[in-house]
Amino acid sequence: MRVTSQTFPSSLTSQLNSLAERQNALQTEAATGQRISLPEDDPAAMRRVLDMESETKNIAQYKSNISSQLELASVSFNSVQGLKKIVDRAGEIATLADGLKSPQELSLYGKEVGELVKQALQLTNTKNRGDYIFSGTKSDASPFTATFDNNQNITSVSYQGNTTVSEVEISEGVTLSSQAPGANTTGTGPAGLVTDTRTGADLFAHLISLQQNLTSGNTAAIAATDRGAIAKDEEHMAYHIGTNGAVQARLDTTNAILDQRQLSLEGLVSKETDADLAQTLVHLHETQSAYQAALQSGASMLSRSLLDYLH
């Protein structure tokens, strides 16, 4: 095989370029601590890393959803707890309002219940971040509106929201809502907060009835109707408190699981991408030595003339 005068210089240049590229790659690896910077560095590992990074992004979204639901659940719980105190007090008044009380005492009880109705209206129209939390998906509309008489007593309350609640994904394929509609008279779907035909709860109607019977001194109606009706509201509100607590516990548990998975993914990504610094430095030293040796031998070969080989 004939070897031309350009064969050695071309071969030397190619070798030096290859060593220089290898040296630059190892220097970058040592400086960044990452063994993969381009897909071609390790296609299989890069595919695994991309999959894990995609899962990490999904987890971040799930955690964001959980955070918003926990906030909503906390605000809802405060309102429900306030309503529970109202209905408990109404139950006490209904029990105290017997035939032994004077008309004046019954009237004072009636005024107190009237204030309880107004407090309940305020609590059920609670907002969070500008949205009404008990309007279902009609969060831009006040869920409850009231009608007042000339004495500024509430005579009726109507629900303006719907019975649909917004659900969010808290893990793959799992959705949840910490929202409750203010009322549900359809017989299906999520339980209404203050009104639900399945349990007989109708807090506003029952409070207004109690107030009117107290004002008129109708203790017989209170004993026959109002006490039992308020008792249903008490049970219904206790249900909502328990449900809210269960939702918050589930959200906290799911969030903890996601935290563990996120930490595990970080370790797996690190395992795929992190460089072994000691090994990288050894390879870098070897490559640098090879590069210097190639330069020296090339310079020596190129400095000789044809006459040097004829002696």
N, C-alpha and C positions, 0 to 999 in steps of 0.2 A: 504494500500500500504506500503510495507516494504521500509524503508529508510536506506541505508547502511551508513557506516562511511565515505565513500568517496564522498557522494552526496553533502554535503555542501561545502567542499573544491573545488570540480569541478565546482559547480555553482558559487562560489565566484570568482574563476579564470576566468571563462567565462565573468562574469559581469565586472571585472576589465579590461580585455582585450578590451571589447567593449567600455568602458568609455575612456580607453587610446587612442584607435583609434579615437574616436569622439573628444577627446581633441586635438590630433595632427592635425586632419583635421581643427578644428577651429583655432588653432594657425597658421597654414599655411595660412588660409583664412585671418586672421587678419594681418599677415606679408606681404602678397602679394597684398591684396585688391581685390583678385579674388575669387569668390565663386565656379567657375568651373575650375578644373585642369585636370580632367579625364572625359572621355565620360560618365562613369557611375554616375557621380555626378548629371547630369541632361541631359539624352539622347536627349530629345526634344529640349532643349535650345542649346545643342552642335550642333545639326543638323542645327538649324537656324544660329548659329554663323559661321559654316563652309560654308554655302551658302553665307552669307554676305561677308566672307573673300574671297571667290572665285570671287564674284562680284567686290570687292575692287581691286583684282589683275587685273581683266579685265579693270577696269577703269584706273589703272596705265599704262597699255599697250596702251590704247586709248590716254591717255595724252602724252605718249612718241611719239606715231605716229603723234599726232597733233603738237608737238614741232618740229619734223623733217620737217613736211610739212610747218610750219610757217617759218622755216629757209630757206627752198628751195624757198618759195614764196617771201621772202624778197630779196634773192639774184637775183631771176628772175626779180623782180620788178625793181631793180637797172639797170639791163641790158635793160629791155624794155623801161625804162625811158630814158636811153642813146640813144637807137635807135629812140625814138620819137623825141629827139632833132636833131638827124641826118636828119631824114626825113623832119622835119620842116624846117631846114636850106636848104635842097635840094629843097623844094618847093619854098622858098624865091628866091633862085638862078634861078630856072626855070622861075619865074615871072619877075625877073630883066633882064634876058637874052633876050632882045628884039632887034629889028632891029637897034636901036639907039646906041647900044654898039659897040665899036671897036673890031677888031679881037684880039687885045692884052688883052682887058678886058675879052672877052669871054674865052680866053686861061687861064687867071688867075682863072676864075670861074671853068674851067675844072680841073685845078690842085687841087683846093679846094675840088671839088666833088670826085676826085681820093682819097684824104685823107679820105674823109667821108666813102668811100667804105672800106678802110682798117680798119677804126675805127669800122664799122659795123661788119666786119669779126671777129675782136677781141672780140667784145661784144657777138656775137652769139656763140663763142667758149669758153664761160665762164665755169669755173669749180666750183664745191662746194664739199669739202671734197674728192678731187681727182676724182670726176665723172663729166663728161660733162652734163650740165643740159638741153641742147636742142637737145640731140641725141635720144630722146625717150628712149626705154629700152636698146639701145646700148650705155650705158653710158661710156664705156671704149674707145669709138672711137670718134675722133673729128668730130662734126656734119658737118662742112663746110670746104671744101678745095678750094683753089683758083688757077687759072692759070694766070701767069704774062707774059707781053711782055718784050721786050728788055729794055724798059724804066722803068720797075718795076711798070707798071700800071696793075691793075687787069682787065683781059679781060673776065673772066667767073668765076662763083662760083657754085660748085655742092654740093648737100646734101648727106651725107653718113649715116645718121641715119635712123630710121624708124618712123612710125606714131603711135606706141603703147606707152602709158604712164603707169607708175606704180601707182596703186591705193592702198591706205591703209585704214584700218577700223578705223573710228574715233568715232564710237559708235556702239551699237549692230545692225548689219545688214546694216550699212551705210558706204559706201566707198567714197573716194574723192582723187583727185590728184591735186596738185598745179603746175604740170609740163605741159609744152606745147612743142610739137615737133617743131623742127626748120622749117620744111616744110611739107605740106600735099597737094598732087596733086591728091588724090584718090577720092575726092568729098564726103567722109564720115569720121566720126571720129572727134577727137579733131582738133581745128583750128591750122594750122601751124603758127609759129611765124612771119616769114618774107615772106613766100610763101604759098598761098592758092588759089586754082582755083575757089572756091566758091565766093570769094570777088574780085578776079582779082589782089590780092596783089602779088608782086614779087619784093621785095625791091632791091636785088642785080642786077637783070637784068635791072630794071628801072634806078637805079643809074648809072650803066655802060653805058646805052644808053644815059643818060643825059650828062655824061662826054664826051663821044665820039662826040656827036653833038655840045657840047660847044667847044671842041678842033677844030673841022672842021668848026665851025662858022655856022652851019645849024640851024638858029633860027626858020625857018619855021617848022622843025620837032619837035623842042622843044615846040613850041606853039601848034602844032597839036596833038602831041603824049605824050611827056614827062610830061607836066604839069598835064594832066588828070591822067596819070599812077601814078605819085607821089602823087596825091590827094587821090587815092585809098589806097596807102600805109599809108598815114597819118590817114585815117579813120580806117584802119585795126589795126594800132598800138594803136590808141585810144581805140579800142575794147579790146585789150589785157590788157591795163592798167586798164580798168574798170573791166574786168574779174578777174584779179589778186587781185584787191581791194576787190571784192565781196568774193573771196575765203578766203582771210585773215580775213574778217569780220565774215564769217561763222565758220572758225576755232576758232576764239576768242570766239564767242558765245557758241559753243559746249564745249570749254574748261571751260568756266564759269559754264555751266550746270553740267559738270562732277565734278567740284570743289564742288558745292553744294551737289551733290549726295554722293560724298566721305565723306564730313563732316557729312551728315545725317547717313551714314552707320556707321561711327565711334561712333556716339551717340547711335545707336541701338545696336551695339556690346557691348558697355559699359553698356547699360541698362541690357543686358542679362548676362553679366559676372561679373560686379562689385559687390562686397559685400557691404551690409549695415553694416558699421563698428560698429555703436552703438549696433545694434542687435547682431552682431557676438560676441562682447565683453560680452554682457549679457549672451548669450548661453555658451560662454567659461567659464565664472564665475560659472554658474550653473553646468556645467559638472565637473569643478575642485572641486566644493563643494561636488558633488555626489561621485566623486572618493575618496576624503578624507573620507567621511562618510562611504563608503564601506570598505575602509581599516581599519578604526577604529572599525566598527561593526564586521568585519571579524576577526580582531585580538582578540577582546573580546570573541567572540564565540569559537575561536580555543584555547584560553588559559584556558578554563574551562574543567574540567574532568567529567566523567560520575557520579562521587560521588557528584558533585555539584548539580545535578538534583534529587538526592535521598533524600535530606533533606526535 
